[in-house]
Amino acid sequence: MPNAAKLVAALCLAAVGFFGAVAVVPHMPEGQRVGKLWLIAVLAGVLVGWRMLGRDMTPRRTLTQVEVPGAASTCAAGLRAAALTAICTLFAASTVVMFIRAFDRRYKGPMDAVVSIFDLCLGYAPLFTHVDVLLTLAIGGILAAYAARGAGRAWG
């Protein structure tokens, strides 16, 4: 069911995904094509924001009162959403690279191509461990969760 918390969470995590992708680019190897990494990160942010963070920040209604998530659960949901956005971005970008390599006939068979997705994920994962990338994702995720919580309170 669409609501304000889901919409705000999707938009805010899309921004977090975009800025996370921009923060990753300087750490990529020299000559590495970036392509549409920002678009993959934005789409992952929208998906995670709508499906997970927005649902978590929607106020729960009981018979007697409305329960709004507390500060600790808001921070935890924001960090979890930012981490899931990064993981989805990593997996989707690795899948895109696999398809590009598959069309260049670099794999012996389909199973070799599927296994290479996980090898690519392991190869690109250290890019997300730099301090500036981690801070961008963590702070952005927490701010997105508070924005979604506020929207859920105001219009939920």
Secondary structure, DSSP 8 states (H G I E B T S, - for coil): ---HHHHHHHHHHHHHHHHHHHHHGGGS-TT---TTHHHHHHHHHHHHIIIIIHHHHS-EE-SS-EE---HHHHHHHHHHHHHHHHHHHHHHHHHHHHHHHHHTT-SSSHHHHHHHHHHHHHHHGGGGGSHHHHHHHHHHHHHHHHHHHHHHHHH-
